[in-house]
Amino acid sequence: MASMGDSSPVPSRSDDLEKALIALGEAIREARREAVLTQEELALRADIHEAYVSFLESGRRNPTWGVVRRISSALGVPLSELARRAEEFERGERQ
């Protein structure tokens, strides 16, 4: 973590991005399970590789906007809903 002059720890940009990606992955996983889809089925519907779905759900990839749109569409969940869920996971309001 980076710190400011007052010695208060400030999360680095990479920490913030990592948290956001993990939260997005959790939101995708939750929506996929609600849709009763396997990772393979989601991958086929979104035209992405099954391994990529796994990487996204674990927060190990930073998807493009186009990929997030295709996933959202494949899940039948509006982008705004996926984003809301991700923000709630990131704030600890969802588990």
VODO-225449 format. One line per field, with one value per residue (C-alpha): residue number from 1; x, y, z. Coordinates in steps of 0.02 Angstrom, whole numbers. Example, Ala and Ser with C-alpha at 12.3 -4.5 7.8 and 13.67 -1.06 7.14 Angstrom:
<recs>
resi = 1/2 $
u = 615/684 $
v = -225/-53 $
w = 390/357 $
</recs>
This chain:
<recs>
resi = 1/2/3/4/5/6/7/8/9/10/11/12/13/14/15/16/17/18/19/20/21/22/23/24/25/26/27/28/29/30/31/32/33/34/35/36/37/38/39/40/41/42/43/44/45/46/47/48/49/50/51/52/53/54/55/56/57/58/59/60/61/62/63/64/65/66/67/68/69/70/71/72/73/74/75/76/77/78/79/80/81/82/83/84/85/86/87/88/89/90/91/92/93/94/95 $
u = 0/53/49/24/124/9/60/-120/-117/-196/-238/-136/-220/-173/-257/-414/-414/-386/-534/-643/-599/-633/-800/-846/-802/-912/-1056/-1034/-1027/-1182/-1281/-1221/-1276/-1445/-1465/-1421/-1280/-1112/-956/-953/-1132/-1098/-940/-1036/-1174/-1051/-931/-781/-671/-727/-558/-583/-747/-655/-519/-649/-747/-588/-538/-383/-429/-479/-612/-649/-815/-868/-839/-936/-1080/-1081/-1079/-1219/-1323/-1286/-1342/-1498/-1443/-1433/-1259/-1318/-1372/-1206/-1115/-1226/-1191/-1004/-1006/-1101/-974/-833/-910/-942/-1131/-1151/-1075 $
v = 0/178/300/486/605/575/390/336/190/227/84/84/88/-94/-140/-48/-133/-304/-278/-218/-368/-490/-405/-413/-597/-629/-537/-639/-802/-758/-712/-868/-980/-892/-925/-1108/-1107/-1194/-1096/-1191/-1142/-959/-964/-1033/-903/-759/-824/-831/-974/-1075/-1048/-860/-871/-959/-825/-686/-764/-776/-596/-646/-556/-379/-397/-272/-179/-286/-447/-382/-335/-509/-591/-479/-521/-708/-703/-602/-472/-286/-211/-92/-239/-328/-166/-138/-314/-292/-129/-214/-356/-230/-135/-297/-278/-443/-612 $
w = 0/-35/109/129/237/386/382/343/224/56/-60/-219/-388/-414/-248/-302/-471/-394/-275/-418/-526/-385/-353/-537/-540/-389/-473/-632/-535/-434/-590/-680/-538/-528/-715/-679/-807/-801/-845/-1009/-1050/-1010/-1116/-1264/-1248/-1228/-1362/-1246/-1188/-1037/-952/-973/-877/-736/-737/-734/-591/-488/-526/-624/-786/-831/-965/-1101/-1101/-1249/-1153/-1002/-1118/-1197/-1025/-964/-1117/-1103/-921/-959/-831/-874/-866/-732/-623/-645/-600/-448/-385/-412/-314/-172/-167/-167/-20/75/64/-29/5 $
</recs>
